[in-house]
Amino acid sequence: MNTNSRKLRHKARSTFCGRQVSPFPPFSSPTFVPPSSTTFAVPVSLQDNFEEHFTLAKTQAWNLSVEHQFRGNLLVRTSYVGRQSYHLQSPFELNPGFFSAGGTRLRYSNFGTIVSNVAWSTGSYNGFQAVVEYRLSHGLQFTSNYTHAKAIDSSSLGTTAYAAPLGDPFDLRWNRGLSDLNFPNIWSNRWVYQLPRFAELGTLWSTVLGGWQVSGIWQLSSGTPFSIVGGFGNNNSLAQIGGDRADLTGAPIQAHAGSKSHWLQQYFNPDAFVTNAPGTFGDSARNVLAGPGNNNVDLAIAKNFPFLERYNFQFRWELFNAFNRTHFGLPHNDPSAPGFGQIVSAGPARVMQLGAKLDW
């Protein structure tokens, strides 16, 4: 650091620390300083802070790949990929309520909720990956990827902005389970096929039949994982977090069974879950179920019109969810609410768009 930088930093410390004035005061205006007799209304809640001993995460990763180039333009690759992560950032309630005290926050009585970023979570990933790649030849190229994997963690979002605190603030093991990002099977295919010019058929037929290009993406994947919540506000534990999960009854879960009309009305056996007992956080596993799988095709059909040697005009017709398949949402997961186990939502229908492009 040079001399000028040191002077600037010293000046800043003198300005804000020496005068005990914060550069970002939590008041109605930067110039307003409340008197020392100001009374703070308690309890005070803190929605975002970092735990005192917060540590940056670290990850250990390993992989093994075998690939083979076949004659022509075909490549096949298989891989094993593993990863173990430590000190993952998670939102955590430092001042929970205690059931024995009727939900009163006993740790810091003058505070309400204190949501803190902690680095106490771990995560693991193990997966088999297979790739088939056909490089451009005779106007065709495609890539096919398949992954079979399992991901486990204690929290899948390292932020306090879009995630609730860990459900059980007294036992980190209760929060560990299948990750929100756990999709056991994913098969993704993409391709581009360029029709020949048909120049030997003459100008007319070459213009009509030549220059067409078809491309697409076809993806199949397992459904989104989800938990069964405790019900009645998910706070039978009185931890004041709202992260309780349901109790298992011992009845078979029977997920995604029977015909479509059946599992839309009863995606799983609702008798397999009940609201968690008072003073507990629920004994069903995190992300114990997964929603319906996805099967989606996006297509693009383009026509190229080359002219004057260096120019090309392209017209495109693109279709998202080209075959207009219904992608169903997750079932209701609250045992205390009507429609428990039913699916009543779905993703967007087919969307089409037209476009034009000029290359020179």
Long-range contacts (C-beta under 8 A, 24 or more apart in sequence): 42-110, 42-111, 43-105, 43-109, 43-110, 43-111, 43-112, 44-110, 44-111, 44-112, 45-111, 45-112, 45-113, 45-114, 46-111, 46-113, 46-114, 46-115, 46-116, 47-113, 47-115, 47-160, 48-115, 48-116, 48-117, 48-160, 48-161, 49-114, 49-115, 49-116, 49-117, 50-116, 50-117, 51-92, 51-94, 51-116, 51-117, 51-118, 51-119, 53-119, 54-117, 54-118, 54-119, 55-87, 55-119, 56-87, 56-119, 57-85, 57-86, 57-87, 57-88, 57-89, 57-119, 57-158, 58-85, 58-86, 58-87, 59-83, 59-84, 59-85, 59-86, 60-84, 60-85, 72-137, 73-134, 73-135, 73-136, 73-137, 74-132, 74-133, 74-134, 74-135, 75-131, 75-132, 75-133, 75-134, 75-135, 76-130, 76-131, 76-132, 76-133, 77-129, 77-130, 77-131, 77-133, 78-128, 78-129, 78-130, 78-131, 79-128, 79-129, 79-130, 79-131, 80-126, 80-127, 80-128, 80-129, 81-125, 81-126, 81-127, 81-128, 81-129, 81-149, 82-124, 82-125, 82-126, 82-127, 83-123, 83-124, 83-125, 83-126, 84-122, 84-123, 84-124, 85-122, 85-123, 85-124, 85-153, 86-122, 87-119, 87-120, 87-121, 88-119, 88-121, 88-122, 88-123, 88-153, 88-154, 88-155, 88-158, 89-117, 89-118, 89-119, 89-121, 89-155, 89-158, 89-159, 90-117, 90-118, 90-119, 90-120, 90-121, 90-154, 90-155, 90-158, 90-166, 91-115, 91-116, 91-117, 91-118, 91-155, 91-157, 91-159, 91-160, 91-163, 91-164, 91-165, 91-166, 92-116, 92-117, 92-118, 92-120, 92-165, 92-166, 92-169, 93-165, 93-166, 93-169, 93-239, 93-240, 93-241, 94-169, 96-169, 96-170, 96-239, 96-240, 96-241, 97-238, 97-239, 97-240, 98-238, 98-239, 99-237, 99-238, 99-239, 99-278, 99-279, 102-238, 103-235, 103-238, 103-239, 103-240, 105-240, 113-240, 115-160, 115-165, 116-160, 117-158, 117-159, 117-160, 120-154, 120-172, 121-153, 121-154, 121-155, 121-172, 121-175, 121-176, 122-153, 122-154, 122-176, 123-151, 123-152, 123-153, 123-154, 123-179, 124-151, 124-152, 124-153, 125-149, 125-150, 125-151, 125-152, 126-150, 139-193, 139-194, 139-195, 139-196, 140-191, 140-192, 140-193, 140-194, 141-191, 141-192, 142-189, 142-190, 142-191, 142-192, 143-189, 143-190, 143-191, 144-187, 144-188, 144-189, 145-186, 145-187, 145-188, 145-189, 146-185, 146-186, 146-187, 146-188, 147-185, 147-186, 147-187, 148-184, 148-185, 149-182, 149-183, 149-184, 149-186, 150-178, 150-182, 150-184, 151-178, 151-179, 151-181, 151-182, 152-176, 152-177, 152-178, 152-179, 152-182, 153-179, 156-180, 156-181, 164-241, 164-242, 164-243, 165-241, 165-243, 166-241, 166-243, 167-239, 167-241, 167-243, 167-244, 167-245, 167-281, 168-237, 168-239, 168-243, 168-281, 169-239, 169-241, 170-239, 171-281, 174-281, 175-286, 176-286, 177-285, 177-286, 177-287, 177-288, 178-225, 178-285, 178-286, 178-287, 178-288, 179-225, 179-287, 180-225, 180-287, 182-225, 182-287, 182-290, 183-221, 183-222, 183-224, 183-225, 184-222, 185-220, 185-221, 185-222, 186-219, 186-220, 186-221, 186-222, 187-219, 187-220, 187-221, 188-217, 188-218, 188-219, 188-220, 189-217, 189-218, 189-219, 190-215, 190-216, 190-217, 190-218, 191-215, 191-216, 207-305, 211-303, 211-304, 211-305, 211-306, 212-301, 212-302, 212-303, 212-304, 213-300, 213-301, 213-302, 213-303, 213-304, 214-299, 214-300, 214-301, 214-302, 215-299, 215-300, 215-302, 216-297, 216-298, 216-299, 216-300, 216-322, 217-297, 217-298, 218-296, 218-297, 218-298, 219-294, 219-295, 219-296, 220-293, 220-294, 220-295, 220-296, 221-293, 221-294, 222-290, 222-293, 223-290, 223-291, 223-292, 223-293, 223-294, 224-290, 224-291, 224-330, 225-287, 225-289, 225-290, 225-291, 226-287, 226-289, 226-290, 226-291, 226-330, 226-333, 227-284, 227-285, 227-286, 227-287, 227-288, 227-289, 227-333, 228-273, 228-284, 228-288, 228-289, 228-333, 228-335, 229-333, 229-334, 229-335, 230-275, 230-276, 230-281, 230-282, 230-335, 231-275, 231-276, 231-334, 231-335, 231-336, 231-337, 232-275, 232-336, 236-275, 236-276, 236-277, 236-278, 236-279, 236-280, 237-276, 237-278, 237-279, 237-280, 237-281, 238-278, 238-279, 239-281, 243-281, 244-276, 244-280, 244-281, 244-282, 245-276, 245-281, 245-282, 245-283, 245-284, 245-286, 246-273, 246-274, 246-275, 246-276, 246-282, 246-284, 246-335, 247-273, 247-274, 247-275, 247-276, 247-277, 247-280, 247-282, 247-283, 247-284, 248-272, 248-273, 248-283, 248-284, 249-273, 249-274, 253-288, 253-289, 255-289, 255-290, 256-292, 263-292, 263-343, 264-328, 264-342, 264-343, 265-341, 265-342, 266-341, 266-342, 267-291, 267-292, 267-331, 267-341, 267-342, 267-343, 268-331, 268-341, 269-341, 270-335, 270-340, 270-341, 273-335, 274-335, 275-335, 275-336, 291-328, 291-329, 291-330, 291-331, 292-327, 292-328, 292-343, 294-327, 295-325, 295-327, 296-321, 296-325, 296-327, 297-321, 297-322, 297-323, 297-325, 298-322, 310-360, 311-358, 311-359, 311-360, 312-358, 312-359, 312-360, 313-356, 313-357, 313-358, 313-359, 314-356, 314-357, 314-358, 314-359, 315-354, 315-355, 315-356, 316-354, 316-355, 316-356, 316-357, 317-352, 317-353, 317-354, 318-352, 318-353, 318-354, 318-355, 319-350, 319-351, 319-352, 320-350, 320-351, 320-352, 321-347, 321-348, 321-349, 321-350, 321-351, 322-350, 323-350, 324-349, 324-350
